[in-house]
Amino acid sequence: STSAYAAEPAAESGLTVNGEFRAFYIDRARSYGNSAADYNERGFAVGGNLGAIKSNYGIEGLSTGVRFYTTQPVGTQLGTTGEDRVNATLFEGPAADGYSILGEAYINYATGKTNVKIGRQALNTPLAGGDDARMLPTLFEAAVVSNSDITNTTLIAAHVSKVAYGTFANAYSTGGALALTAGYGTNMTVGSFEDMGASAIGVETSGVHALAAIYDNKDAGLKVQLWDYIATDILNAIYFQADYGLKLGDNKLYAAVQYINESDIGDNLAGDVLGVDKVASSYMAAKLGGTFGPINAYVAYSMTDSDTTAALNGGIISPWGGMPAFTQGMVTRHQFFADTTATKVAATYSQDALKATLAYMSYDMGADNSYVPGNEWTASEMMADVIYMMDKNLMLRYRLNMPQDFWNNPANANKTLDWTEHRFIVSYKF
């Protein structure tokens, strides 16, 4: 959780340059209850990032960093209507335009066990993160201070003022409950930095303040983290997670619990925008698993409360790329809907250059869910993820997901939504 806060070690003087080349192809075949509405969508893009860290300023611990990100279409992309359409999640928007952005531009100062980083930067925290699921990640403008003077403990204080959503935000361009519970806002702009409040609910605010304490005792196999996100005049979100691992010879058993609680704060803008008097939501989850030789397997369960007088009927609001849920799918993130229980079973095989994961998720949504309110149904997803490292820098990856009843509404002509999606990714880091 804290690796994003400190610049990677650079030479004592001079310039360190690194980056990533990424090529991404995606193909999704959508199937509705009304077959006349079925269509296929595809996209092909290349891009990545290139950055530099400079540290020869004559002041010990001082460095600066910049990183450019780009995504560009390959060939002529499809349109937005008909049986074959563009998949916009690799681009700036549905027109399949490429774009480039100065995603990181920061000053970093490290002294002793304290680190200060100010400017545009990558954050990977539970409720504000990169969500790097397509071509470019979500990035932030922030000031972050971390300190690790206390043994096994990291304390963090941050102020986050702006967000630049990555290309995956286009999957949630219609906004609403699906976007707000899946890591995105109702007023998103892909490819440019935008006020945190404006991006989330369309109203500018003074940003999000975050406080965290992380205890990580590797000898004891215990990690505990507590975060408080104070989103000015929108909501206050508490995130708690505890992980414990027990070694049994060459094998290991582990268990984890997770809890999120949200409440309104200040002017309660989230409640006002969503037409209710308050924000009140809670989510809890548990995970149990083990590693046995090259196999890592686990089962997870979660439940989200409901309150029909609250925003999204009491669902978890997560508008800034954060998606920490134990039960999330590759594309199905219904576990944050109100009145929902979710189960996930997953297994990963890792051996030498190969890593392969299979998982199945099920989401039981009650009538108080905010996606199709009043309708109860069960959504599910099967997924596979295969990574092969050609060498330490070159990765080949194939991802497959097959949701069933992602959306279900008997009152609608289309009734349901299923799909089969294939992704092919090449990544070279240098």
VENPEFEN-V509518 format. One record per backbone hydrogen bond with DSSP energy under -1.0 kcal/mol. NH is the residue of the N-H (numbers start at 1). CO is the residue of the C=O. Records with the same first field share a line. If there is no record, write none. Layout:
BEGIN
NH->CO ; CO
END
This chain:
BEGIN
5->2
16->53
18->51
20->49
21->428
22->47
23->426
24->45
25->424
26->43
27->422
28->41
29->420
30->39
31->418
33->414 ; 416
37->34
38->35
40->83
41->28
42->85
43->26
45->24
46->72
47->22
48->70
49->20
50->68
51->18
52->66
53->16
54->64
55->14
57->55
62->59
63->108
64->54
65->106
66->52
67->104
68->50
69->101
70->48
71->99
72->46
74->44
85->40
86->79
87->42
91->88
92->97
96->93
99->71
101->69
103->67 ; 101
104->67
105->120
106->65
107->118
108->63
109->116
110->61
111->114
114->111
115->146
116->109
117->144
118->107
119->142
120->105
121->140
125->128
129->320
133->131
138->130
139->164
140->121
141->162
142->119
143->159
144->117
145->157
146->115
147->155
148->113
153->150
154->214
155->147
156->212
157->145
158->210
159->143
160->208
161->141
162->141
163->194
164->139
169->166
170->167
171->168
172->169
173->170
175->172
180->176
181->177
184->179
186->200
187->199
191->165
194->163
196->161
199->195
200->196
201->197
202->198
203->197
208->160
209->230
210->158
211->228
212->156
213->226
214->154
215->224
216->152
217->222
222->217
223->243
224->215
225->241
226->213
227->239
228->211
229->237
230->209
231->235
232->207
234->231
235->231
236->263
237->229
238->261
239->227
240->259
241->225
242->257
243->223
244->255
245->221
246->253
248->251
251->248
252->291
253->246
254->289
255->244
256->287
257->242
258->285
259->240
260->283
261->238
262->281
263->236
264->279
268->265
269->233
272->268
273->269
274->270
276->271
281->262
283->260
284->303
285->258
286->301
287->256
288->299
289->254
290->297
291->252
292->295
295->292
296->348
297->290
298->346
299->288
300->344
301->286
302->342
303->284
304->340
305->282
307->313
310->307
311->278
313->310
314->311
315->312
316->336
318->180
321->183
328->325
329->332
336->333
337->334
339->305
341->364
342->302
343->362
344->300
345->360
346->298
347->358
348->296
349->356
350->294
351->354
354->351
355->387
356->349
357->385
358->347
359->383
360->345
361->381
362->343
363->379
364->341
365->377
366->339
369->366
374->367
375->372
377->365
379->363
380->404
381->361
382->402
383->359
384->400
385->357
386->398
387->355
388->396
389->353
390->394
391->394
395->427
396->388
397->425
398->386
399->423
400->384
401->421
402->382
404->380
406->417
409->415
412->409
416->414
417->407
418->31
419->403
420->29
421->401
422->27
423->399
424->25
425->397
426->23
427->395
428->21
429->393
430->19
END
